[in-house]
Amino acid sequence: MEFSSFSNRTNIKPKKIWLDASTVCQLKCRSCPTATGEIGKKLGKGFLQFKDFKEIVDKNPQIHSIELSNWGEIFLNKELPEIIKYAYMHNVALNAVNGVNLNNADENVLEALVKYKFRQITCAIDGASQKTYSVYRVNGNFDQVIENIKTINRFKNKYNSFFPVLKWQFIIFGHNENEIGEARKMARNLNMIFNLKLNWNDLYVESFSPIKNAELVRKESGLGVATREEFRQKYGRDYCNQCLRMWTEPQINYDGRLLGCDVNYWGGDYGNILEDGLYECINSEKMNYAREMLMGKAEERDDIPCIHCKNFGWKKEYKTWVTNKDIKYVIMESRKLVMIENKLFEYKLINKIAEKMLTARQWLKQKKIW
């Protein structure tokens, strides 16, 4: 199955979704709309209920992967263990790639992550010490985060499990750029993938803690750039193209409202999937028109949330519109494949073989072969 033209497509059935498990967070990160209270005002303060998660999984059998993290901290959701177990029993892979702060998590939840093969977790740790980490992650406890990571690793050893894959995300600021090397070393010792990320500049609020040593950041990032603006000018595309989620992995609020992408927090939505259905909302006239706008094929319209987004403004300025080539439809992924992966990782003798298979599949996806 191929997409020859997306602009007028009206039967999109995404196999992956982003479903926010929480819009509540205990930290006060400097550049985050959750910390300023904007998320609570526009999207509401709340948690994904297990009954709603179950309904979404049951009614949409094509969905095989769900991202749970976005505006809040997923570990504050008391029903998270039920959600994790139900997803595993129904061969749906769960991820928290967008990020968690991992400051407060009960041991039984951390064990459930391993026992029920939660796929990937990105831990937001922007420093190698409490002093540096807490500059951005206000109210955060660096030592507790590290302790929780060690607990997850202990359970991974107990269950002889490859999952969850742990990533250390280090957002580069001027106040922490001198600790990149030490953080990378700590991540390696904790068996974590180390991932440097360019900061948001002024995407949400005024720019916080601009980088000081641009040459160092250009080298450490591996991209030859120190800011998202430099990335855009050097590569002719956006650093993070969240707009693609409007086709491939749409963002859904904890209460069922379809937001389209993970940047939208202005309150505008494309319907409620719990009331109207996922397929109907994804293929509504409003959603289709928004996709036309993002491809540069339609005029701006006041009821489309994208008009409030700086990313959309940059697309207009730099002509980095979404193209058919950008959007991939991965036909081979399904709940059956998730089930096979789950079963393979049950057996110690073939655990390493299965690990290599998964790693190979991820590499193929990165190279856009699969």
N, C-alpha and C positions, 0 to 999 in steps of 0.2 A: 504494500500500500504506500503510495507516495502523495505528497502534496504538490500539485503542479501550480496551483495558485491559491494563496491564502486570503487575499483581500475580500473575496466574496464567499468564503467557506462558511457554511452554516450548520455543519454537523461534526464539530470538534468534540471528541470524547477523550479528555486527558487521562493518561494512565498514572500521572503523578499529581499530587496537590500539596499546597502548603496550608496547614490547618492550625491556627494559633492556639496552643494549649493554655495560654495565659496572656493577659494584657496587664498583669500586675508584676511589679518587681520591687525588691527590697533595697536595691542600690539606687544611687542618684548620679548616673554617668553623665558627664558634662555636656555631651552633644546629643543626648537622647530625648526625644519627645515624650517618652514615658516618664522620665525624671522631671520634666517641666510641668507635667500634668496634662499635656495636650492630648495624649492617647486616651486618658480617662474621660476627658471632655468629649472627644469626637467618636471614639470607638467603644467607650464604656470600660469599666474595671470589672473583669470577670474571668472565669475559667471555662474551658471546654468541658462539658459534662459527658460522662461515660455513655449515657443513653443516646446522646446526639452523635458521638463518635461511632457507636454501634450502628446507628441508622445509616450514616454515611457509608460505612464499610459494606453493610448488607445490601444497600440499594445501588451501589456502584461497583459491581464485580470486576470491572476493568481496571480499577485502581489497585496498583500493587506497591506503591511507595507513597509515604506521607511524611512531610517535614512538619515538625511540631513547634519549632522555635521561631519567634519573630520579635514582637514588641515586649513580651514579658519573660519571666523566668519559669520554665516549665516545671521545675521541681517544687514550686509553691502550689501546684495543682494536686490536691489530696487524692484525686481519682486516677492519677497517673499510673499506678501499678495495675489497675484494672484495664486501662487503655492499652498498656504495653502487652499484657497477657492476651487480650482479645485479638490484637493485631497479629501476634505470633500464631495463635490458634487458627487464624484465617489467612495465613500466608501473605500478610501485608508488612513490608519492611518499613520500620520507623527510623527517622533520622532527626538530629538536632544540629544540622550543619550550619545553620545561620548563627547559632551561638547560645551558650548558657553561661551563667556566671559561677555556678556550682558552689555557691557559698553555703547553702542550707539544703541538705539532702539526707533523708533517713537511710540507714544502712539497708533496710529491706527493699527500698527503691533502687539503690545501687546494685543490689544482688539481682533484682528483676531485670535490670538492663542487660546483665550478662546471661542470666538463665533463659531469657526469652529473646536473645539475639538482636537487641537494639543495634542498628547497623553502624551509625557514626555519630559522634558527639564532638562539636567544636567548643572548646573551653576558652572563653575570653580572658586572657591573662596578659595584660599590657605592661609587663615589667618582670623583673627577677627578684624583687624585694617588696616588702610591705610598703615601704616609704614611697617607692616609685609607682607601684601598682595602684595605690589608693588615691593618687593625684587625679586620675580619670575615673576609676571605679570607686567613687565615694561611698563609704560605709562597707566596702569590701574587706574581707579577711584573707590575705594571701596564704597564710599558713593553713587555714582550714580548707581552702581550695586544693592545695597540694595534698593534704591528708585525704580528701575525698577521692582524688585521682589514685592515690596509693590503695585505697579501699577497693576501687573498681578493679585495679590490677590484681589485687589479692583474690577477688572473686573470679577473675579471668584465669588465674592459675588453678583455682579450685575446680572450675568446670572445664579446664583445658580449652578455653574458648578464645577465638580470634576476635570476637565481638564484645563490646563495641570498639570500633576503631576510634582512637582518641587523637584529636588534633589540638595543638596549642596555637591559638590565634593571637598574634601580637600586632595590635594596631600601632603604627609608628607615629609618635608625636615628638615634639622638641624636647620634652622632659624625660623621655624614656629611650631615645635612640642610642644612648651610650650603654644600655643594658641588653641590646639585641644579642650579642655574642653569648653572654651568660645565660640568657633565657633559652637560646638554642641548645646550649649544653644541658641545661636542666631538662628540657623536653626529651632529648635523646636518652637521658638516664631514666626517664619515666616511661620510655617506650611510646612516645607520642610523635606524631608528625608535626613538624614546626612550620607554621604558615604566617608569613609577614603580610600585613595588609595596609595599604595606603589609607590615611584617614579621610574623613568625609569632606574636609574643608568646610564650606558653609551650606552643605546640602540641607541640614535641618535647622541649625542655629548659626550664630556667628562663629567663624573659625576659632577653634580652641587649640592652643599650644602648637603653633606652626613649627615645622622642622627647622633645625638650626644648621645641621651639617648635611647639606644637600648631596654632596659627593659621596658621603658615607651611605646615605639612604639609597642612592642610585646603585651603588655596588651591592649593598645587602639585599635589596629588593629583587635583584636578578633581572630586572626589567630595564635598567638603564634610565629610570625616571624616579623622581622624588615626590611627585604630586600627581593627582588625577588629571590635572590640566596638562601636565607634561606628557602623560600617557596618551591623552586624547590627541595632542599635537603630533606626537611621534608615530603613533600607530593608526590614527585616523578612525578610531572607534572608541566606544565608551569602556571605561575600566571594568565596570560591572553593569551588564545590560539587563536590569531587572524587568524591562519592558517585555522581554521574551516570555515571561511567565504568563502573560495574557493569552498565549497560545499553548504553552507546554506544561506549566506548573502553576495554575492560578492560586492566588492567595485568598484564603477564607478566614474571616474573623471567628472568634470562639463561639459566637452566637449564630453563625450560619451566613452572615452577610458576605457576599462575594465582593472583595476589594480589588481584585484583578492582579495587582502586584504587591510586593512586600514593602514598598515605599509609601503607598497611599494610606494616609491616616487623617485625611481631611473630612472624613465622614461620608463622602459620596460613595455609593456602591452600585452594583449591577444586579440587585435582587438578593433574595435570601434562599439559599439552596435547601434549607430545611423546610421551607414553606412551598417553594416553587420547583425544586429539583435542580440538581447540578447541571444536567444536560441543557435544560431550558434556560438557565441563567447564563451559562457559558456561550450559548448561541443566540442570545437575545439581540434585538436590533441595536441596543445601546452598546453592548459589548463589541459587536461587529463594527460599529461605527468608530469606537475607540481604536480598534486594531487598524482601521483604515487611516486614522490620524497618525498613528505611530509608524505607518509605512509612508507617510508623506503624501497620501492619496486623497485626503479629505480636509476640509476647512475645520478650524477649531469650533467646538460647540460648548456652550456654557454648562451643560449638564454632564459633561465628561470630566471626571476627576483629574485626568492627566493635565489639564490646562493649569492646575495649581502647582505642578511639579517642576522643579528646576531641571530634572533630567530631560523632560520634554522640551524645555527652553533651550538646553544645550543641543538637543537633537536638531532643533530648527536652526540654531546658529551654525553648527558644524555639518549639517546635512548627514548625520549618522542615522538615517532612518532604518528601521527594521526591514530586512529583505527576506524573500523566500528562502534564500540560501542560509540565512541565520537559523531558521526554524527546522528542527529535526524531529521526525516522528519515528521513535524506536519501536519497531514492531515485535522484536524478539523478546522484550521484557514482559513478564506477566506474573501472576500469582503462582503459576506452576513453577516458574524459574525460582521464585522466592522459596517455595516449598522444597525444591531440590537442594538449594543452598542450605536451608535449615536442616534437612536430613543429612547432608554430607558432613556438616559440622557436628553431628551427634557422635561421630565415631572417631576415636583418637587415632586409629591407624591411618585414616585417610584425611585427617585434619590438615596436614601440611599440603597435601595435593589440592584440597579444596581451597586453601588459602591462596595457592599459586593461581588457581583458576579464576578466583575473584580478582586478584591483582591484575591478571592478564586482561580481564574484561574491562576493568577500570582504565587500563592503559589504552585499549582499543577505543573506548569512548572519548578519551582525551584527544586521541589522534583523529577522531571523527570517522573511524573505520566502522564502528558498530553504532 
